[in-house]
Amino acid sequence: MKLDDDAVPCNNCGGTGMATCERCDGWGRKPELAQRAMLTLPPEWCAGCRARGWTTCARCMGTGKQREPMGFRVPE
C-alpha cells in the first residue's frame, strides 16, 4: 500500500494496513490445536482471520495512515 507523502504511517501496522491475528498469533489455526496439526487429524482453522494469519489493522482500519483520535473532550 502506498501512503501519501504527508501521511504518517500507523504505529500498529507500520503503514501496511494489516496486523497479525491476535486469536492465532499468525498461525491460521486455533492455538490449542496447532501442535495437533502435525498428526493426521484435520486442522481447525482460525475463524478470526479465516486461516490467513492476519487481519485488517483495527487502529487505522486498513488504510495504513495514523488516524486522529475520534470523539470529543468534555471540559472539566
C-alpha positions as CSV (number, residue, x, y, z in Angstrom):
1,M,0.0,0.0,0.0
2,K,1.4,3.4,-1.0
3,L,0.9,6.2,1.5
4,D,0.6,9.9,0.6
5,D,3.8,11.9,1.1
6,D,2.3,13.9,4.0
7,A,0.7,10.8,5.7
8,V,2.1,9.5,8.9
9,P,2.3,5.6,9.0
10,C,0.2,3.8,11.6
11,N,2.1,2.8,14.7
12,N,0.3,-0.6,15.0
13,C,0.8,-2.0,11.5
14,G,3.7,0.1,10.2
15,G,1.7,1.5,7.3
16,T,0.8,-1.9,5.8
17,G,-2.8,-1.8,6.9
18,M,-2.5,-5.4,8.1
19,A,-1.9,-6.8,11.6
20,T,-1.1,-10.3,12.9
21,C,-4.2,-12.1,14.1
22,E,-4.5,-11.9,17.8
23,R,-6.5,-15.1,18.1
24,C,-4.0,-17.5,16.5
25,D,-0.8,-15.3,16.6
26,G,-0.4,-15.6,12.8
27,W,-0.6,-19.4,12.5
28,G,-4.0,-19.5,10.9
29,R,-5.1,-22.4,13.1
30,K,-6.6,-22.5,16.6
31,P,-3.7,-22.2,19.0
32,E,-4.6,-25.2,21.2
33,L,-4.7,-27.3,18.1
34,A,-1.6,-26.0,16.3
35,Q,0.5,-28.8,17.7
36,R,-2.0,-31.4,16.6
37,A,-1.7,-30.3,13.0
38,M,1.3,-32.5,12.6
39,L,-0.8,-35.5,13.3
40,T,-3.3,-37.0,10.9
41,L,-6.2,-35.0,12.4
42,P,-7.6,-32.3,10.2
43,P,-6.7,-28.8,11.4
44,E,-9.3,-26.4,12.9
45,W,-8.8,-23.1,11.2
46,C,-9.0,-19.8,13.0
47,A,-12.3,-18.0,12.5
48,G,-10.9,-14.6,13.4
49,C,-8.6,-14.4,10.4
50,R,-10.2,-17.1,8.2
51,A,-6.9,-19.0,8.2
52,R,-4.9,-16.2,6.7
53,G,-2.9,-15.4,9.8
54,W,-3.5,-11.6,9.5
55,T,-6.4,-9.2,9.9
56,T,-7.1,-5.6,8.9
57,C,-5.4,-3.3,11.3
58,A,-8.0,-2.1,13.8
59,R,-6.2,1.1,14.6
60,C,-6.1,2.5,11.1
61,M,-8.9,0.5,9.6
62,G,-6.6,-0.9,6.9
63,T,-5.6,2.5,5.5
64,G,-2.0,2.4,6.9
65,K,-2.3,6.0,7.9
66,Q,-2.3,7.2,11.5
67,R,-5.7,8.4,12.4
68,E,-6.6,11.3,14.7
69,P,-8.5,10.4,17.9
70,M,-12.2,10.2,17.4
71,G,-14.8,11.7,19.8
72,F,-14.7,14.9,21.8
73,R,-13.4,16.1,25.1
74,V,-15.6,17.1,27.9
75,P,-14.4,20.3,29.7
76,E,-13.9,19.7,33.4
